Amino acid sequence: MDFRVEIKEPAIADLAEIVTYIVQDNPDAASALGNNLLDAALSLARTPDKGSPYPKLANIRKLTLRPYKIFYRVHETRKAVEVLPFWHSARTESDL
């Protein structure tokens, strides 16, 4: 049974910010990247444990799509995946 993927407003804002920044220089690349990040997040519906555990925060996992990371939490009882930030790897962890 597939999990429901919940992409909350902060994650949507992150994705919009990423695409808006890149579209200034390369609209095609911005669209492709936005779609790839969204597809990767939605793929967690079938394989919610595909990302690796994030050791600094309990119950958080990360899926890498270089240079971005998708942080998320799996809610087994609700059969849901909560997508947290879309994160550029150059940003420091303290910003998480």
C-alpha positions as CSV (number, residue, x, y, z in Angstrom):
1,M,0.0,0.0,0.0
2,D,1.4,3.4,-1.0
3,F,2.0,6.1,1.5
4,R,0.4,9.6,1.1
5,V,3.0,12.3,0.5
6,E,2.4,15.5,2.3
7,I,4.3,18.5,0.9
8,K,3.7,21.3,3.4
9,E,3.8,25.0,2.7
10,P,7.4,25.6,3.9
11,A,8.6,22.8,1.5
12,I,6.6,24.3,-1.3
13,A,8.1,27.7,-0.6
14,D,11.6,26.2,-0.7
15,L,10.9,24.5,-4.1
16,A,9.5,27.8,-5.5
17,E,12.5,29.7,-4.3
18,I,14.9,27.2,-5.9
19,V,13.0,27.4,-9.3
20,T,12.7,31.2,-9.1
21,Y,16.4,31.6,-8.6
22,I,17.4,29.3,-11.4
23,V,14.8,30.5,-13.9
24,Q,16.7,33.8,-14.1
25,D,19.6,32.1,-15.9
26,N,18.1,29.0,-17.4
27,P,14.3,28.6,-17.6
28,D,14.5,25.1,-19.0
29,A,16.9,23.9,-16.3
30,A,14.7,25.5,-13.7
31,S,11.6,23.6,-14.9
32,A,13.5,20.3,-15.2
33,L,15.0,20.7,-11.7
34,G,11.6,21.6,-10.1
35,N,10.0,18.6,-11.8
36,N,12.8,16.3,-10.7
37,L,12.7,17.4,-7.1
38,L,8.9,17.1,-7.0
39,D,9.1,13.6,-8.7
40,A,11.7,12.5,-6.2
41,A,9.5,13.6,-3.3
42,L,6.4,11.9,-4.7
43,S,8.4,8.7,-5.2
44,L,8.5,8.3,-1.5
45,A,4.9,7.2,-1.7
46,R,6.1,3.8,-2.8
47,T,9.4,3.6,-1.1
48,P,9.3,5.8,2.0
49,D,12.5,4.3,3.5
50,K,14.6,4.9,0.3
51,G,16.4,7.9,1.9
52,S,19.0,7.5,4.5
53,P,18.4,8.2,8.2
54,Y,19.6,11.7,9.2
55,P,21.6,11.1,12.4
56,K,21.3,14.6,13.8
57,L,17.5,14.6,14.0
58,A,15.5,11.7,15.3
59,N,13.0,10.2,12.9
60,I,14.2,12.3,9.9
61,R,15.4,10.8,6.7
62,K,17.0,12.5,3.7
63,L,16.9,11.7,0.0
64,T,19.7,13.2,-2.1
65,L,19.2,14.6,-5.6
66,R,22.5,16.4,-6.0
67,P,23.1,19.1,-5.1
68,Y,19.8,19.1,-3.2
69,K,18.6,17.0,-0.3
70,I,14.9,16.3,0.5
71,F,14.4,16.0,4.3
72,Y,11.3,14.1,5.3
73,R,9.6,12.2,8.1
74,V,7.7,8.9,7.8
75,H,4.5,8.5,9.8
76,E,4.0,4.7,9.8
77,T,0.7,4.7,11.6
78,R,-0.9,7.3,9.2
79,K,0.8,5.8,6.2
80,A,2.1,9.3,5.3
81,V,5.4,10.9,4.4
82,E,5.8,14.5,5.5
83,V,8.2,16.4,3.2
84,L,10.3,18.9,5.1
85,P,12.8,21.3,3.5
86,F,14.2,21.0,0.0
87,W,17.8,21.8,0.9
88,H,20.8,22.9,-1.1
89,S,23.9,21.0,0.0
90,A,25.9,24.2,0.2
91,R,23.8,25.5,3.1
92,T,25.0,24.7,6.6
93,E,23.1,22.3,8.7
94,S,22.5,24.9,11.4
95,D,20.0,26.5,9.0
96,L,17.9,23.3,9.1
